[in-house]
């Protein structure tokens, strides 16, 4: 039985998981420590107000409630059912749900796709039953759902054992139940309220994209925290992120797990460099999700964003740093600079206001208020007012080391922060402090984000700046709206297998797509090579042409800067001789003759095929920079020219293209145009092409364009090159 494709858009039909009028627990138990007993126990403990129907073949009474032998026997039809039965019994239980008109089903049980082929077959059967009945199916092998405001629980999470988390505005969606529960617990411990929690498990039907979209549409949720192990459907994830952006709900993602090995067998530089983890990272950036690298960062930035949304995220990356110690100020400056944030010089008027309060204070950035800020805490409000009014700043970051632990100082400092927040409601103030915990909570409750360490604050501020750019529109439509929705090329007619035969054929196909290449010809004999060189003008380049030799230099198959007839004849003979010796089985089509290109910077551009996101375009610096530094940028294809230029400008070594050390500026616009055309070619021919490697691509000085000097095109497995 094949699994039907998704019929619903992301998030559709999930409301019953969070606001069900009636819940049945199939496989219910009197033992509150068993999976079948815990949902009943938790629903009763935390005050769920709808009917609870324990289902057990024995009937009778379970945990003080009437039990029913079958779901078909309940007095009313529950909107949600929780299945805690063995895998082999799940299909029959699900059929009962379908017959009773249940809208949403949580399958807590394990023993499905994660357990082998028989389990996978059972899982496919569940999906078919659910989709035929129009039910949404969560799991199997999942930790279920929790809706905190109304105690709608379809879970056995231990986090709910003692207390229900406080109700609030943080939504959590996680593929891992245990990681999701850990996040839920830590969010609650920080004093934040939770709206909804959903753990998707095997994702037979409801997936992480459904969770994101449902939380984005949920009025209770302001910020979405997501833990993702893998993406199974690129289109649904992208659509869900678009929904969240339209609803102005920040999505902060912890992507866990080793880099996928979808490119492990890549035959080109491009395939080796454009790994799947880099691709999903790029997709998140394009569609407005903020990726973090740790649970701590997820919690820190999520907490800060929940306090600032809507409307007070930073509009730029300019920070003013304030500390009572020059040493701490330097540590702050180092960390913020490493995070890519800007520390502008203060305006003269700001410096004057600071000196009016503290004549000895340093008015650089960071501002060193010296120990006077601690010995005279009454000046703090005046200092904060001065820096918060700084016109060239987007946020102020205040470091408090030990002050809040001092009984005398604590009240004064908290009062100053409260007054500063009241007087400067439209300004962003951030505090770095480890505690004490109750003081941190008091500051956080003022709407002032608190980070525990300098490094956490640096990464957190960088994340908030990114979110601020997203919601302020500063990133531009090209960076937010996928090029795949605005410039998606239609599927073209199949490519001729000949285009995969050799470099010459590959470049001819690329040239037809608007990608610039040099004039060149294949020479079967030395006389042919000399004739071609005469047409193009010296110096010239000679290269072996063979579908069996993708890396020509490894067999001595390249000769550069040939200045006359004698050199061409000698090189022609040497290339054929070397190829015959080092690759005796290779099929040789001849020797390529082309003009020797000079002047410019070498990039590598290419296409690989990601197992989830499809064609991926890559651009980076060529030569040793590609292999040693891996200075590359990737994005799911196609990309607009604006996106392509942003990719190029984001390279670590972009200064080499931008006139570093007096060099002429490169034609970045022409390079971006080429990347965009390559990405469109890849999408048009996604059924035929596995990889394209254009290496090197010579980017000439501004106004002189680019030219592809070498190209390798690798067919999709079904395409047989040259046959």
Residue pairs with C-beta under 8 A, 6 or more apart in sequence:
1 121
1 124
1 125
1 128
2 124
3 124
3 127
3 128
3 204
4 127
4 128
4 131
6 205
6 233
6 236
7 131
8 136
9 213
9 239
10 209
10 210
10 212
10 213
10 214
10 236
10 239
10 240
10 243
11 209
11 210
11 211
11 212
11 213
11 214
11 216
11 217
11 240
11 243
12 136
12 210
13 103
13 104
13 134
13 135
13 136
14 104
14 136
14 198
14 206
14 210
14 211
14 214
15 214
16 79
16 80
16 103
16 104
16 136
17 80
17 104
17 106
17 136
17 138
17 145
17 147
17 152
17 154
17 198
17 214
18 145
18 147
18 150
18 152
18 196
18 214
18 218
19 147
19 150
19 152
20 50
20 78
20 79
20 80
20 103
20 104
20 152
20 154
21 50
21 78
21 79
22 50
22 51
22 52
22 53
22 74
22 76
22 77
22 78
22 79
22 80
23 39
23 43
23 48
23 50
23 51
23 52
23 53
23 78
23 79
23 80
23 81
23 82
23 152
23 153
23 154
24 52
24 53
24 54
24 55
24 71
24 74
24 78
24 80
24 81
24 82
24 97
24 102
25 36
25 39
25 40
25 43
25 52
25 53
25 54
25 55
25 81
25 82
25 84
26 55
26 71
26 81
26 82
26 83
26 84
26 85
26 93
26 96
26 97
27 35
27 36
27 55
27 56
27 83
27 84
27 85
27 89
27 93
27 109
28 36
28 37
28 39
28 40
28 54
28 55
28 56
28 62
28 63
28 67
28 84
29 36
29 37
29 40
29 56
29 62
29 84
30 37
30 62
30 63
31 37
32 38
32 40
32 41
32 63
34 84
35 84
35 108
35 109
35 156
36 56
36 84
36 85
37 62
37 63
38 156
39 82
39 84
39 108
39 144
39 153
39 154
39 155
39 156
40 52
40 54
40 62
40 63
40 65
41 63
42 153
42 155
42 156
42 160
43 52
43 151
43 153
44 52
44 63
44 64
44 65
45 160
46 151
46 153
46 160
46 164
47 151
48 150
48 151
48 152
48 153
49 150
49 151
50 78
50 152
51 74
51 75
51 76
51 78
52 65
53 65
53 68
53 71
53 74
53 78
54 62
54 63
54 65
54 66
54 67
54 68
55 67
55 68
55 69
55 70
55 71
55 74
56 62
56 67
56 68
56 69
57 69
57 70
58 67
58 69
59 67
59 68
59 69
60 67
61 67
68 74
70 96
71 78
71 81
71 93
71 96
71 97
71 99
71 100
71 102
72 96
72 99
72 100
74 100
77 100
77 101
77 102
78 100
78 102
79 102
79 103
79 104
80 102
80 103
80 104
80 105
80 106
80 152
80 154
81 93
81 97
81 102
81 104
81 105
81 106
82 105
82 106
82 108
82 144
82 154
83 90
83 93
83 94
83 97
83 105
83 106
83 107
83 108
83 109
83 140
84 108
84 109
84 156
85 93
85 109
86 109
86 111
87 109
87 110
87 111
87 112
87 115
87 119
87 122
87 140
88 111
88 122
90 107
90 109
90 122
90 126
90 140
91 122
91 125
91 126
91 129
94 105
94 107
94 126
94 129
94 130
94 135
94 137
95 129
97 105
97 133
97 135
98 129
98 130
98 132
98 133
98 135
102 135
103 135
103 136
104 135
104 136
104 138
105 130
105 135
105 136
105 137
105 138
106 138
106 139
106 142
106 144
106 145
106 154
106 155
107 126
107 137
107 138
107 139
107 140
107 141
107 142
107 201
107 204
108 139
108 140
108 141
108 142
108 143
108 144
108 155
108 156
109 139
109 140
109 141
110 140
110 141
111 119
111 122
111 140
111 141
112 119
112 120
112 122
112 123
112 126
112 140
112 141
112 202
112 204
113 119
113 120
113 123
113 141
113 202
113 204
114 141
114 202
123 140
123 202
123 204
124 204
126 137
126 140
126 204
127 137
127 204
127 205
130 136
130 137
130 205
131 205
136 205
136 206
136 210
137 204
137 205
137 206
138 144
138 145
138 154
138 198
138 200
138 201
138 205
138 206
139 200
139 201
139 202
139 204
139 206
140 201
140 202
140 204
141 201
141 202
142 177
142 199
142 200
142 201
142 202
143 155
143 156
143 157
143 177
143 178
143 180
143 181
143 199
143 201
144 153
144 154
144 155
144 156
144 157
144 177
144 198
144 199
145 152
145 153
145 154
145 155
145 196
145 197
145 198
145 199
146 152
146 153
146 154
146 155
146 157
146 160
146 165
146 184
146 194
146 196
146 197
147 153
147 195
147 196
147 197
148 164
148 165
148 166
148 167
148 168
148 193
148 194
148 195
148 196
148 197
149 167
149 195
149 220
151 164
153 160
155 197
155 199
157 177
157 181
157 184
157 197
158 181
159 165
159 181
159 184
159 185
159 188
163 188
165 184
165 185
165 187
165 188
165 193
165 194
166 188
166 191
166 192
166 193
166 194
167 193
167 194
167 195
167 220
168 192
168 193
168 194
168 195
168 306
169 192
169 193
169 195
169 220
169 221
169 222
169 223
169 306
170 187
170 192
170 193
170 194
170 195
170 221
170 222
170 223
170 225
170 302
170 306
171 194
171 195
171 196
171 197
171 215
171 218
171 220
171 221
171 223
171 224
171 225
172 180
172 183
172 184
172 187
172 194
172 196
172 197
172 198
172 224
172 225
172 226
172 227
173 180
173 197
173 198
173 199
173 200
173 208
173 211
173 212
173 215
173 224
173 225
173 226
173 227
174 180
174 183
174 197
174 198
174 199
174 200
174 208
174 226
174 227
174 228
175 199
175 200
175 201
175 203
175 208
175 227
175 228
175 229
175 230
176 199
176 227
176 229
176 256
177 199
177 201
179 227
179 254
179 256
179 295
180 197
180 198
180 199
180 227
181 199
182 295
183 225
183 227
183 295
183 298
183 299
184 194
184 197
186 295
186 299
187 194
187 225
187 299
187 302
187 303
188 194
190 299
190 303
190 441
190 444
191 441
191 444
191 445
192 302
192 303
192 306
195 215
195 218
195 220
195 221
195 222
196 214
196 215
196 218
196 220
196 221
198 206
198 211
198 214
198 215
200 206
200 207
200 208
200 210
200 211
203 232
207 232
207 233
207 236
208 226
208 228
208 231
208 237
208 240
209 233
209 236
209 237
209 239
209 240
210 236
210 240
211 226
212 224
212 226
212 237
212 240
212 241
212 243
212 244
212 251
213 239
213 240
213 243
213 244
215 221
215 224
215 244
215 249
216 224
216 240
216 243
216 244
216 246
216 247
216 249
216 251
217 243
217 247
221 249
222 249
222 306
222 309
222 310
223 249
223 250
223 252
223 302
223 305
223 306
223 309
224 244
224 249
224 250
224 251
224 252
225 252
225 254
225 298
225 299
225 302
226 251
226 252
226 253
226 254
226 289
227 253
227 254
227 256
227 298
228 253
228 254
228 255
228 256
229 255
229 256
229 257
230 257
230 260
230 612
231 237
231 280
231 612
231 613
232 612
233 612
234 283
234 612
234 613
234 614
234 636
237 283
238 283
238 287
238 482
238 484
241 251
241 284
241 287
241 288
241 289
242 287
242 481
242 482
244 250
244 251
244 288
244 289
245 287
245 288
245 470
245 480
248 309
248 310
248 471
249 309
250 290
250 305
250 309
250 467
250 470
250 471
251 288
251 289
251 290
252 289
252 290
252 292
252 298
252 301
252 302
252 305
252 463
253 284
253 289
253 290
253 291
253 292
254 291
254 292
254 293
254 294
254 295
254 297
254 298
255 277
255 280
255 281
255 284
255 291
259 275
259 276
259 277
260 275
260 276
260 277
260 611
261 276
262 275
262 276
262 610
262 611
262 612
263 271
263 272
263 274
263 275
263 276
263 608
263 610
266 272
266 608
266 691
267 550
267 690
267 691
267 712
267 714
268 550
268 606
268 608
268 691
268 692
268 693
268 695
268 712
268 714
269 604
269 606
269 626
269 627
269 693
269 695
270 604
270 605
270 606
270 607
270 608
270 618
270 691
270 692
270 693
270 695
271 606
271 608
271 690
271 691
271 693
271 714
273 604
273 618
273 620
273 626
273 630
273 632
273 634
274 606
274 608
274 610
274 616
274 618
274 632
274 634
276 610
276 611
276 612
278 632
278 634
279 610
279 612
279 613
279 616
279 634
279 635
279 636
280 612
280 613
281 291
282 633
282 634
282 635
282 636
283 613
283 635
283 636
284 290
284 291
285 291
285 479
286 479
286 480
286 482
286 635
286 636
286 643
287 480
287 482
288 470
288 475
288 480
290 301
290 463
290 466
290 467
292 298
292 301
292 459
292 463
296 456
297 456
297 459
297 460
297 463
300 451
300 452
300 456
300 459
300 460
301 459
301 460
301 463
301 464
303 444
303 449
304 430
304 449
304 451
304 460
304 464
305 313
305 464
305 467
307 444
307 447
307 448
307 449
308 428
308 447
308 449
308 464
310 471
312 426
312 428
312 447
313 428
313 464
313 465
313 467
313 468
313 471
313 472
314 394
314 395
314 428
314 461
314 464
314 465
314 468
315 394
315 468
315 469
315 472
315 474
316 342
316 394
316 465
316 468
316 469
316 474
317 340
317 341
317 342
317 394
317 462
317 465
318 341
318 342
318 343
318 344
318 392
318 393
318 394
318 395
319 336
319 341
319 342
319 343
319 365
319 393
319 394
319 395
319 396
319 397
319 461
320 343
320 344
320 346
320 365
320 366
320 367
320 387
320 390
320 393
320 395
320 396
320 397
321 329
321 332
321 333
321 336
321 343
321 365
321 366
321 367
321 396
321 397
321 399
322 366
322 367
322 369
322 383
322 384
322 387
322 396
322 397
322 398
322 399
323 329
323 332
323 366
323 367
323 368
323 369
323 398
323 399
324 368
324 369
324 370
324 371
324 372
324 373
324 374
324 399
324 401
324 403
325 368
325 370
325 371
325 399
325 401
326 362
326 368
326 370
328 399
328 401
328 454
329 366
329 367
329 368
329 399
330 366
331 454
332 366
332 397
332 399
332 432
332 454
332 457
332 458
333 343
333 365
333 366
335 454
335 455
335 457
335 458
336 343
336 397
336 457
336 458
336 461
337 343
338 458
339 458
339 459
339 461
339 462
340 462
341 458
341 461
341 462
341 465
343 365
343 366
344 365
344 392
344 393
345 364
345 365
345 392
346 354
346 363
346 364
346 365
346 367
346 387
346 390
346 392
347 390
347 391
347 392
350 363
350 386
350 387
350 389
350 390
351 363
353 382
353 385
353 386
353 389
354 361
354 363
354 367
354 369
354 383
354 386
354 387
355 361
355 363
357 379
357 382
357 383
357 386
358 369
358 370
358 372
358 373
358 379
358 383
360 370
360 372
361 367
361 368
361 369
361 370
361 372
361 383
362 368
362 370
367 383
367 387
369 379
369 383
372 379
373 379
373 380
373 383
374 403
374 409
377 403
377 409
377 412
377 413
377 416
378 412
378 416
380 412
380 413
380 416
381 416
381 419
381 420
384 396
384 398
384 416
384 417
384 420
384 424
384 429
385 420
385 423
385 424
387 393
387 396
388 396
388 420
388 424
388 427
388 429
389 424
389 427
390 396
394 428
394 465
394 468
395 427
395 428
395 429
395 430
395 461
395 464
396 427
396 428
396 429
396 430
397 430
397 431
397 432
397 457
397 461
398 429
398 430
398 431
398 432
399 431
399 432
399 433
399 454
400 413
400 431
400 432
400 433
401 433
403 409
403 410
403 413
404 410
404 413
404 414
404 433
404 435
404 436
404 439
404 440
405 435
405 436
410 439
414 439
414 442
414 443
417 429
417 431
417 443
417 446
417 448
418 446
420 429
421 429
421 446
421 447
421 448
429 448
430 448
430 449
430 450
430 451
430 457
430 460
430 461
431 443
431 448
431 449
431 450
431 451
432 450
432 451
432 452
432 453
432 454
432 456
432 457
433 439
433 440
433 443
433 450
433 452
434 440
434 452
434 453
440 450
443 450
444 450
449 460
449 464
451 457
451 460
468 474
469 475
470 480
476 642
478 640
478 642
478 643
478 646
479 642
479 643
479 646
482 636
483 637
483 638
483 639
483 640
483 643
483 679
484 636
484 637
484 638
484 683
486 640
487 638
487 640
487 680
488 638
488 683
489 638
489 680
489 681
489 683
489 684
490 684
491 684
491 686
491 687
492 684
492 685
494 687
494 688
495 509
495 685
495 688
495 689
495 719
497 715
497 719
497 720
497 721
497 722
497 723
498 505
498 721
498 722
499 505
499 506
499 508
499 509
499 713
500 506
500 547
500 713
500 714
500 715
500 719
500 721
500 722
501 547
501 589
501 721
501 722
502 545
502 546
502 547
502 589
503 543
503 545
503 592
503 710
503 711
503 712
504 520
504 522
504 545
504 589
504 592
505 713
506 692
506 711
506 712
506 713
507 517
507 520
507 708
507 711
508 517
509 713
510 517
510 678
510 681
510 692
510 694
510 708
510 711
510 713
511 517
513 677
513 678
513 680
513 681
514 677
515 674
515 677
515 678
515 681
515 694
515 708
516 674
516 705
516 706
516 707
516 708
517 707
517 708
517 711
518 594
518 595
518 597
518 707
518 708
518 709
519 535
519 536
519 594
519 595
520 532
520 536
520 592
520 593
520 594
520 595
521 528
521 532
521 535
521 592
521 593
521 594
522 545
522 589
522 590
522 591
522 592
522 593
523 529
523 531
523 532
523 542
523 572
523 590
523 591
523 592
523 593
524 590
524 591
525 572
526 568
526 569
526 572
526 573
528 590
528 593
529 542
529 568
529 569
529 572
529 591
529 593
530 565
530 568
530 569
532 540
532 593
533 540
533 562
533 565
533 568
533 593
536 593
536 594
536 595
537 595
538 562
538 563
538 564
538 596
539 561
539 562
539 563
539 595
539 596
540 562
540 568
540 593
540 594
540 595
540 596
541 558
541 559
541 560
541 561
541 562
541 592
541 593
541 594
541 595
541 596
542 558
542 559
542 562
542 568
542 571
542 572
542 575
542 591
542 592
542 593
543 552
543 557
543 558
543 559
543 575
543 591
543 592
543 594
543 710
544 552
544 555
544 557
544 558
544 575
544 576
544 579
544 588
544 591
544 592
545 588
545 589
545 590
545 591
545 592
546 557
546 579
546 583
546 586
546 587
546 588
546 589
547 587
547 589
547 721
547 722
548 583
548 585
548 586
548 587
549 555
549 557
549 579
549 583
549 586
550 712
552 558
552 710
554 582
555 578
555 579
555 582
555 583
555 586
556 574
556 575
556 578
556 579
556 582
557 575
557 578
557 579
558 575
559 567
559 571
559 574
559 575
560 596
561 596
562 568
562 571
562 596
568 593
572 591
575 591
576 588
576 591
579 586
579 588
580 588
587 722
594 709
597 698
597 707
597 709
599 698
599 700
599 701
599 704
600 666
600 698
600 699
600 700
600 701
600 704
600 706
601 621
601 656
601 657
601 666
601 698
601 699
602 621
602 622
602 623
602 696
602 697
602 698
602 699
603 619
603 620
603 621
603 622
603 648
603 671
603 696
603 697
603 699
603 706
604 618
604 619
604 620
604 621
604 622
604 626
604 632
604 693
604 694
604 695
604 696
604 697
605 617
605 618
605 619
605 674
605 675
605 678
605 694
605 695
605 697
605 708
606 617
606 618
606 678
606 691
606 692
606 693
606 694
606 695
607 615
607 616
607 617
607 618
607 637
607 678
607 679
607 681
607 682
607 689
607 691
607 692
608 615
608 616
608 618
608 690
608 691
609 615
609 616
609 686
609 689
609 690
609 691
609 716
610 616
610 636
613 636
614 636
614 637
614 683
614 686
615 636
615 637
615 638
615 679
615 682
615 683
615 686
615 689
616 634
616 635
616 636
616 637
617 634
617 635
617 636
617 637
617 638
617 639
617 644
617 675
617 678
617 679
617 682
618 632
618 633
618 634
619 632
619 633
619 644
619 647
619 648
619 651
619 671
619 675
620 626
620 630
620 631
620 632
620 633
620 651
621 629
621 631
621 632
621 651
621 653
621 656
622 695
622 696
622 697
623 696
625 631
625 653
626 632
626 695
629 652
629 653
631 651
631 652
631 653
632 651
633 647
633 648
633 650
633 651
634 647
635 643
635 647
635 679
637 679
637 680
637 682
637 683
638 676
638 679
638 680
638 682
638 683
639 647
639 675
639 676
639 679
640 676
641 669
641 672
641 673
641 675
641 676
642 672
643 676
644 671
644 672
644 673
644 675
644 676
644 679
645 668
645 669
645 671
645 672
647 672
647 675
648 654
648 657
648 668
648 671
648 672
648 675
649 668
651 657
656 663
656 666
657 665
657 666
657 668
657 671
657 699
658 665
658 666
658 668
659 665
664 701
664 702
665 701
665 702
666 699
666 700
666 701
666 702
667 699
667 700
667 701
667 702
667 703
667 704
667 705
667 706
668 699
668 702
670 699
670 700
670 704
670 705
670 706
671 697
671 699
671 706
674 697
674 706
674 708
678 692
678 694
681 692
682 689
682 692
687 716
688 715
688 716
688 719
689 713
689 714
689 715
689 716
690 714
690 715
690 716
690 717
691 712
691 713
691 714
692 711
692 712
692 713
692 714
693 711
693 712
693 713
693 714
694 708
694 710
694 711
695 710
695 711
695 712
696 709
696 710
697 706
697 707
697 708
697 709
698 706
698 707
698 709
699 706
700 706
700 707
715 721
